[in-house]
Amino acid sequence: MILTFAEDFTSNANLDSELLSAPTSGLFLNRGVHPTLTVNNLLAELPILTITFSDYDAGVTYNKFETSRKKSDVVNVEGTLYLSIADSNVGAAPSTSPLFWLETNLDSLRIRSFIWAAEDNALTALSLNRRLIENQYIYNIDNDRATELIGDDFFGWSFEPKGSDYVSIRLNQMSLQANTDIPQNVYVINQGRLIDTIVLNPANGVLEFENVGYTFSGKGRFLFVTEGQEVQAQGAFNDPLRFDGFVCYPVTGVGSTAASSVYSFSSNSNGFNFNVSCYLDSSIYIENNKVDLAKFYKTQFEYDFIRMLVHDSNNRFNIDERIMGRNPELIGAESLDTRSATVAQKYKNELKKTVEVINKTFDKFLRKKQGLRIKRTVM
């Protein structure tokens, strides 16, 4: 795991071996944090689990619990709980298959749930969730349009992300102003391979958009091309760099098939029209850089724990909770005061540093400068 717990001898809780393993980031969730953040205090604040888990069934296919986060991927074997650590996990007996199952317990599951919540809060604070960048129309139409024969063999448009591979592009709508009403195949080509086919229904040269909802991401250019034919076009100039988040331009191809054709690039419109959305799709970015984000994840975990103490969000009115909260004003200051050496200040500073690093990763069209969420509060 990226972040784990060091044994702190404050609790009789027997956390599972993964939670107590050496962290790949070198950071422990309960070291170098507020003194109230101990395993015992954390368990005293988290909700008590009263749920039960199904018995293991050798005929059921289980998936990796860390990814699915589903109760169904935790099983009971004669009173011992195991969580699946592999996808497509079927027929592997939990007690004898350490590559497929990890022995765990209710306290460990409670803590895992809180770790996941902190990670999700961190992604929200860093604006690393999927986020719409722009919705843009691409079309040229006026009274000067005329019939043109476009493409010796194939013609269409090329799309690619601008400035970062952590982008998804979605063609919401497309229109082909071909002088026909016969359905036309639009071939999707990437790196010389045909990866998909979209069918458009032209309206005899009239600009009529069709909903296609086609999303793509990956390396290299994505070509959307059809066979050469007469279209209604006006030869308007297209600036390939004027769009936010992506580059696009017309292409023509010569060859026997759409995938094998040799394409040249143009700057004039050719009867294709689009409505395009662009998304910051950061799932790969997060996975690639999770270890590097570990320090902020840890700070988020600490900050969320302090806020949980302040609000007693799980209604844990017990002896341990009262001991921790014996000075509610002090705990409240830790969660709000950003001018003193508090958890809130540490969180704000770490958030600022992490945002500055991330802002350098994406080009200016893909990521706006992020504001900080915590206001200074005089206590």
C-alpha positions, 0 to 999 in steps of 0.5 A: 500500500502507498500509506500504512500504519505503524504499530502504536500500541494504543489498541488491541485491534489486530489490523490486517497484514497489508495495513501494517506492511511497509508503505511504498511511499515511506510514510505512515498514516499515524506518524508525524501527525496530530497526537490524537490520531492513534489507531485506538482513537480512530477506531473509537470515532469510526462507525461500528460495523454490524453487517455480515458477509456471505460465506465463500462460494467456490463457484462465484467470481470475485474481484479486487476489493480495493478497486470494486469496494463492494461488500460482495468481494469480502467473504466469511470462512468459518468466522474469518474474513478474507478480502479479494486481492485479485480480479476474476478470482474464482475457485481459489480457496481463501485460506490456502490462496494468498495470491488471491485472498488477504485475511482481514477483520472488521476493524481493518475494513472500517479503517480502509473505508476511512482511507478511501474517503480521505483519498476521494476528498484529496482528489476533490480538493486537487480537482483531479476528478473527471472535469468538463473543460469545454464544449465547442462547435466546429462548423462553417456554413453560409450562403457561399457553400458549394458542391466540392469533390473531396478526397481522392479515396478518403477524407475527414478530420484528425483529433488529438489532445493538446498539451497532455495525454491525460485527456478524453475527447468526446464527439457529442454530435457529428454532421456530414454535408454529403450530397446524398441521403444514403448512410455513410460509414465514418472510420475511426483510425489510430496508429494505422489501425481501424478501431471503430466505425460510426454510421452517419445519415447525411441530409443531401448537403444540409447541416443537420447534427446527429448525436453520436456520443463517441469518446476516445483517448490515447496516444497519437492522432485519431482520424475520423474519415469517410470515402471521397465524395461530393459534399457541400463546403465553402473552403473556410480556413480552420485554425487547428490550435484555436480549440481548448484542450485539443487540436483538430484539422481536416485530412485527405487520404490516398489508399485502398482502405481507410486504415492503410491510406497515407493522409495529408493535412489541410486547413480548409473545411470539407463538409464535416462538422462537430460538437466536441467536449473535452475532459480532464480524465485524470485516472491514469495521472492519479495511478501514475503519480499516487506515490508522489501524492502520498504526502498530501493524502496523509495530510488529508487523512489527518485533516479529515480525522480532526474534522470527524472529532469536531463534528462527531459525525458518527455519533460515537458518544463513548468514553474514548471520544469524550477523552479525546474531546475534553478540550473541544475549543482546542480541537476546533482550532486545529480544524479551522485556524490557518494562522497558527501551527495547526492541522488546518494550516498544515493541510492548507500549506500542503494543498497549495504546494501540491496544486502548484505542482499539478498546475505545471503538469497540464497545459493552461487550457486543461486546468485552471489555477485552483483556489484554496478551500480553507479560510483563515479563522481567528480563534 
